[in-house]
Amino acid sequence: MGAGIAGLSAAAALARDGRVTVTVLEGSPRVGGKLLRGEVAGVVTDLGAEAILARRPEGVGLMDSLGLSSQVVHPAVLSSAVWSRGALRSLPAGHVMGVPTRLRALASSGIVSPGAVARAALDLLRPGRSGPPDGDCSVAAAIGSRLGHEVVDRLVEPLLGGVYAGRADELSLTATLPQVAGVAGRGSLLRAMRAISAPRPDTGPVFAGLPGGVGRIAESAADDVVAHGGVVRLDTTVRSLERTTEAWRLVVGSAAAPETVAADAVVIAVPAAPAARLLASVAPGAVAELAAIEYASMAVVTLAFKPSAFEKPLSGSGFLVPAVEGKLIKAVTLSSVKWGWYPDDVVVLRCSIGRRGETSSLQRSDEELIAGALADIGSMIGVNGVPIDAVVTRWGGALPQYAVGHLERIRRIKTAVAGVERLAVCGAAYDGVGIPACVGSGQAAATQVLQGLAGEGE
């Protein structure tokens, strides 16, 4: 159940296997979850997730299986900056998710103050660990203790905010920055990070996309399920899940007109709160753990302009805005610069709004969000004209927060679910929020239930 990219990946894998008949139950009127396409100034573009990490195999592998690989495109431009201390500034060379590796690069970037560079330099002199002696800790605690909190506020948190819409003092180091966690405790963090950032053989483009938007992947996956004999039912919310002697019993529809659906196996691909509700009677050990996973909301303001609206030609793929700058927007993607498939007579850009705990920003009307986004980008990149079109897409409770202890929490959830035959869970709440991670999560869930069905047949 659930037709986000994780659920559709599970469904497609099951349908292609050929041994089972697949039914996807989706409570909303469309497939895709956080993959959504829409029209802005006559151009069909992504209004949700807009890129795939190409260096993980799952996302590009799914596109290949769906016959989309010949259409894959890579960013025409890929260079990000940070709006900090009154200017757009390039990220320091060699950084790893905002964690600097060399003081000279940090200083020359201008993102942090000279005082913050001096504070970071103490890392080279101080002995001891870069994190707590045992277990997990927050990103801010681990990195801030070594490099200072200005580095966290102006470099690390903006990059994490773009992925999780979260706060560095709440996000788990081991779950969100495993490469940093792996070297924490080796004395100087700067020296340890240099080894991670050392040049490696070229492994190809970092990101991948599709003309018309990566939302096409979800649409194609749903079509693939149907082509292999499956069914995708929209506007079909699952109200309860029960285990009978021989099968699963799902109740769908309204309370006034309930419908029962029987199944041999179930994959739950919904956010943590509804997953907890559905598992209450069948895997009670997972319920409290799922309920503890919190979510952040955000909005995307997609703007379209004539090229003449800008004071100077746009460059780069986008930029981040630290929360300490006090702006409404947290990131800007220059979509029509980043991706080469947009028409030349329109400039499309996306402004991301909303961080964990900033509910007041998202309580503004669409018109207020557009006006606020325009004011911010006008002060940062210079805009002379008004947009020819603007679309606000709100993503309430969209991004799971990987809080301190997240990996252990997920281990306990999966242990509880694994004790129930022919049942699996998948999605962004568990092993990663990006498209490839969700695809991999769905495919792993499909493998799990197939193994359970095969085991019963032996």
C-alpha positions in Angstrom: 0.0 0.0 0.0 1.2 3.4 -0.9 2.1 4.7 -4.4 5.1 6.8 -3.7 8.3 5.9 -5.4 9.2 3.3 -2.7 5.8 1.6 -3.0 5.9 1.7 -6.7 9.4 0.3 -6.8 8.2 -2.6 -4.6 5.1 -3.2 -6.7 7.1 -3.1 -10.0 9.6 -5.6 -8.7 6.8 -7.9 -7.5 4.9 -7.6 -10.7 7.9 -8.3 -12.9 8.7 -11.4 -10.8 5.6 -12.9 -12.2 4.7 -15.2 -9.3 2.2 -12.9 -7.7 -0.6 -10.6 -8.7 0.0 -7.1 -7.4 -2.5 -4.5 -6.2 -1.3 -1.0 -5.2 -3.7 0.9 -2.8 -3.1 4.6 -2.8 -5.1 7.0 -0.6 -4.5 10.1 -2.8 -5.8 10.8 -6.3 -2.4 10.3 -8.0 0.7 8.2 -7.9 4.2 9.5 -7.1 4.2 10.8 -3.6 6.9 13.4 -3.4 7.5 13.1 -7.2 5.1 15.4 -8.8 5.1 17.2 -12.2 3.1 20.3 -13.1 2.9 23.1 -15.7 4.6 26.5 -15.1 4.4 29.0 -17.9 3.5 26.2 -20.3 6.6 24.2 -19.3 6.0 20.8 -17.6 8.5 20.5 -14.7 9.0 18.9 -11.4 7.2 20.5 -8.4 8.6 17.9 -6.0 11.9 16.0 -6.1 13.8 17.1 -9.2 17.0 15.1 -9.4 18.4 11.6 -8.8 21.7 10.8 -7.2 23.3 9.0 -10.1 26.2 7.5 -8.1 23.8 5.2 -6.3 22.6 2.4 -8.6 19.0 2.0 -7.6 17.5 5.1 -9.2 19.3 4.8 -12.6 18.7 1.1 -12.5 14.9 1.6 -12.1 15.0 4.1 -15.0 16.8 1.5 -17.1 14.2 -1.2 -16.3 11.4 1.2 -17.3 13.0 1.9 -20.7 14.0 5.5 -19.7 17.8 5.2 -19.8 18.1 6.6 -23.3 16.4 9.8 -22.2 18.4 10.4 -19.0 20.1 13.8 -18.9 22.7 15.2 -16.5 23.0 18.8 -15.2 24.4 21.2 -17.8 25.8 23.2 -14.9 26.5 21.9 -11.4 28.0 24.4 -9.1 26.3 25.4 -5.8 26.9 28.5 -3.7 25.8 29.8 -0.3 24.2 33.2 0.4 26.2 34.3 3.4 27.4 37.5 4.9 25.8 39.6 2.2 26.9 37.8 -1.0 26.7 34.6 -3.0 29.8 32.6 -2.2 31.1 29.3 -3.6 31.3 26.3 -1.3 34.9 25.6 -0.2 36.8 23.2 -2.4 37.0 19.7 -1.1 34.1 20.0 1.4 32.1 16.9 2.4 28.5 17.9 2.9 29.6 21.3 4.0 32.3 20.0 6.3 35.5 21.7 5.3 38.8 19.9 4.8 41.3 22.7 4.5 41.4 26.0 6.3 42.7 28.0 3.3 39.7 26.9 1.3 37.3 27.7 4.1 38.9 31.2 4.5 38.9 32.0 0.8 35.2 31.1 0.5 34.2 34.0 2.7 31.2 32.0 3.9 32.3 32.3 7.6 34.0 35.1 9.4 37.7 35.3 10.0 37.0 34.6 13.6 35.2 31.4 12.6 38.2 30.3 10.5 40.4 30.9 13.5 38.1 28.8 15.7 38.1 26.0 13.2 41.9 26.1 13.2 41.9 25.0 16.8 40.7 21.6 15.5 44.3 21.0 14.3 45.7 21.6 17.8 43.2 20.0 20.0 43.6 16.3 20.9 40.7 14.1 21.6 37.5 12.9 20.0 35.3 14.8 17.5 32.2 13.2 19.0 30.9 11.5 22.2 32.7 8.3 23.3 29.9 6.0 22.5 26.7 5.9 20.4 25.1 8.6 18.3 25.0 12.3 18.7 23.7 15.3 16.8 25.5 16.7 13.8 26.0 20.1 15.5 27.5 18.4 18.6 30.1 16.4 16.7 31.1 19.0 14.1 30.6 22.1 16.3 32.8 20.8 19.0 35.7 20.5 16.6 35.2 23.3 14.1 32.9 25.8 15.8 29.2 26.5 15.4 29.5 29.1 12.7 30.8 26.4 10.4 27.8 24.3 11.3 25.3 27.2 10.9 26.6 28.6 7.6 27.9 25.5 5.9 26.7 22.2 7.3 23.2 23.0 8.3 22.2 24.6 4.9 23.3 21.4 3.0 21.4 19.1 5.5 18.5 21.5 5.4 18.2 21.0 1.6 17.9 17.2 2.2 15.9 16.9 5.4 14.6 20.4 6.1 16.0 19.7 9.6 18.2 21.3 12.2 21.8 20.3 12.8 21.3 20.2 16.5 18.6 17.6 16.2 19.7 15.4 13.2 21.6 12.2 13.8 25.3 12.2 12.8 25.4 8.5 12.1 22.2 8.6 10.0 22.7 11.7 8.0 26.5 12.0 7.8 27.9 8.5 8.1 31.1 9.5 6.4 31.8 12.0 9.1 30.6 9.6 11.9 33.1 7.0 10.5 36.0 9.2 11.3 34.7 11.0 14.4 37.0 10.3 17.3 40.3 10.4 15.4 41.4 13.7 16.7 41.4 16.5 14.1 38.3 16.4 12.0 39.9 18.5 9.3 42.7 15.9 8.8 40.3 13.0 8.9 38.0 14.6 6.3 40.8 15.2 3.9 41.2 11.4 3.4 37.5 11.1 2.6 37.6 14.0 0.1 40.8 12.8 -1.7 40.4 12.6 -5.5 39.0 9.3 -6.7 38.7 7.9 -10.2 35.9 9.5 -12.2 32.6 7.6 -11.5 30.4 9.6 -13.8 27.9 12.4 -13.3 26.7 13.1 -9.8 23.0 13.7 -10.7 20.6 12.5 -13.3 17.2 13.7 -14.5 14.7 13.4 -17.3 13.3 16.0 -19.8 9.9 17.0 -18.4 10.9 16.0 -14.9 11.9 13.0 -12.8 8.3 12.6 -11.8 8.0 10.6 -15.0 9.7 7.7 -13.2 6.7 7.3 -10.8 4.3 7.5 -13.7 6.2 5.0 -15.7 6.6 2.6 -12.7 2.8 2.7 -12.2 2.3 1.9 -15.9 4.8 -0.9 -15.6 2.9 -2.5 -12.8 -0.3 -2.5 -14.9 1.5 -3.8 -17.9 2.7 -6.8 -15.9 -0.9 -7.6 -14.7 -1.1 -5.5 -11.6 -3.7 -3.0 -10.5 -3.2 0.5 -9.2 -6.2 1.9 -7.2 -6.2 5.6 -6.3 -8.4 7.3 -3.7 -8.3 4.1 -1.8 -7.1 4.6 1.8 -6.4 1.5 3.9 -8.2 1.9 7.2 -7.0 -1.2 9.0 -4.8 -4.3 8.6 -5.5 -7.6 10.1 -3.8 -11.0 10.0 -6.1 -13.9 9.5 -5.2 -17.6 9.6 -4.6 -17.9 5.9 -4.2 -14.3 4.6 -4.1 -10.6 5.3 -7.4 -8.7 5.5 -7.3 -5.0 4.6 -10.3 -2.7 5.1 -10.4 0.2 2.6 -12.9 3.0 1.8 -15.0 5.1 4.0 -16.5 4.0 7.4 -19.9 4.2 5.7 -19.0 2.0 2.8 -16.0 -0.2 3.9 -14.5 -2.8 1.5 -12.4 -5.8 2.4 -9.3 -6.7 0.3 -7.6 -10.0 0.9 -3.8 -10.5 0.3 -1.2 -13.1 0.7 1.5 -10.6 1.5 1.6 -6.9 2.3 4.2 -4.1 1.8 3.5 -1.0 3.8 4.9 2.0 2.0 3.4 5.0 3.8 4.8 7.5 6.3 5.6 6.6 9.8 2.3 7.7 11.5 -0.1 5.8 9.3 2.3 2.8 9.3 2.1 2.8 13.1 -1.7 2.8 13.0 -1.8 -0.1 10.5 0.7 -2.1 12.5 -1.0 -1.7 15.9 -2.5 -5.2 16.0 0.1 -7.1 13.9 3.5 -5.7 15.0 2.9 -3.8 18.2 6.6 -3.6 18.9 7.1 -1.3 16.0 4.3 1.2 16.8 5.9 3.4 19.5 9.1 3.5 17.4 7.3 4.6 14.3 5.3 7.1 16.2 8.5 8.7 17.4 9.6 9.6 13.9 8.7 13.3 13.3 8.3 15.0 10.0 9.1 18.5 8.7 6.9 20.4 6.2 8.0 22.6 3.4 6.8 24.4 0.3 8.3 24.9 -3.2 7.6 28.2 -5.0 8.3 27.6 -8.7 8.7 30.8 -10.7 9.0 31.5 -14.4 10.5 34.6 -15.9 11.4 36.1 -19.2 15.3 36.1 -19.5 15.2 39.9 -19.6 13.9 40.0 -16.0 17.4 39.5 -14.5 20.0 42.1 -14.1 22.7 39.8 -15.2 22.8 36.3 -16.7 22.2 33.6 -14.1 25.0 31.1 -13.4 25.4 28.0 -11.4 22.8 25.4 -10.5 21.5 27.1 -7.4 22.4 28.3 -3.9 21.6 27.7 -0.3 20.6 30.2 2.4 21.5 29.5 6.0 18.8 29.9 8.6 21.0 32.5 10.5 20.5 34.8 7.5 16.9 35.3 8.6 15.5 34.9 5.1 12.2 33.2 4.1 13.8 30.9 1.4 16.3 28.2 2.4 17.5 27.2 -1.1 17.1 28.2 -4.8 17.5 25.8 -7.7 18.1 27.5 -11.1 16.3 24.8 -12.9 16.5 26.1 -16.5 20.3 26.7 -16.0 20.9 23.4 -14.3 19.1 21.3 -16.8 19.6 21.8 -20.5 16.1 20.7 -21.7 14.2 23.9 -20.7 13.2 26.2 -23.6 15.5 29.3 -24.1 12.7 31.8 -23.8 11.8 31.1 -20.2 13.8 31.0 -16.9 12.4 28.6 -14.3 13.7 28.6 -10.8 12.5 26.9 -7.5 12.6 28.4 -4.1 12.4 26.0 -1.1 10.8 27.3 2.0 10.4 25.7 5.4 12.7 24.2 8.0 11.9 22.1 11.0 10.1 24.2 13.6 9.4 27.1 11.3 5.7 26.6 11.1 4.9 30.4 10.8 6.5 30.6 7.4 4.3 27.9 6.0 1.1 29.5 7.5 1.4 32.3 4.9 -0.9 32.4 1.9 0.4 31.4 -1.5 0.5 35.0 -2.5 2.6 35.9 0.6 5.0 33.0 -0.1 5.5 34.2 -3.7 6.0 37.8 -2.6 8.5 36.7 0.1 10.4 34.5 -2.3 10.6 37.3 -4.9 11.9 39.7 -2.3 14.6 37.3 -1.2 15.8 36.4 -4.7 15.6 40.0 -5.8 18.1 41.0 -3.1 20.4 38.1 -3.9 20.5 37.7 -7.6 18.7 40.8 -8.9 15.3 40.7 -10.6 13.9 43.6 -12.6 10.7 42.0 -13.9 7.8 40.2 -12.5 7.3 36.4 -13.0 5.1 35.3 -15.9 3.9 32.5 -13.8 4.2 31.2 -10.2 3.1 27.9 -8.6 3.2 27.1 -4.9 3.4 23.4 -3.9 3.0 22.6 -0.3 4.5 19.5 1.2 2.9 19.0 4.6 4.8 16.5 6.8 6.9 15.5 3.8 10.4 14.9 5.2 11.1 12.4 8.0 13.5 13.7 10.6 16.5 11.4 11.3 16.9 12.3 14.9 19.7 11.2 17.2 19.3 7.4 17.6 17.5 7.0 14.3 19.5 4.0 13.1 18.8 2.0 16.3 15.1 3.0 16.1 14.9 1.7 12.5 16.7 -1.5 13.6 14.0 -2.1 16.2 11.2 -1.4 13.8 12.5 -3.8 11.2 13.1 -6.5 13.9 9.5 -6.2 15.0 8.2 -6.3 11.4 10.5 -9.2 10.4 8.8 -11.3 13.1 5.6 -11.2 11.1 5.5 -13.4 8.0 4.7 -11.9 4.6 5.0 -8.3 5.8 7.5 -5.6 5.0 7.8 -1.9 5.3 9.6 0.6 3.1 9.9 4.3 2.4 11.8 7.5 3.2 11.4 7.0 7.0 13.8 4.2 7.1 17.1 4.1 5.2 17.3 7.4 3.3 15.1 10.2 1.8 16.5 10.4 -1.7 15.0 8.7 -4.7 17.6 6.0 -5.0 17.4 5.2 -1.3 13.6 4.9 -1.5 13.8 2.8 -4.7 16.2 0.5 -2.9 14.0 0.3 0.2 11.0 -0.7 -2.0 13.0 -3.3 -3.8 14.3 -4.8 -0.6 10.7 -5.0 0.8 9.6 -6.9 -2.4 12.5 -9.4 -2.0 11.5 -9.9 1.7 7.9 -10.8 1.0 8.8 -13.0 -2.0 11.2 -14.9 0.2 8.4 -15.3 2.7 6.0 -16.6 0.2 8.6 -19.0 -1.3 9.4 -20.3 2.2 5.8 -21.2 2.8 5.6 -23.1 -0.4 8.5 -25.3 0.4 
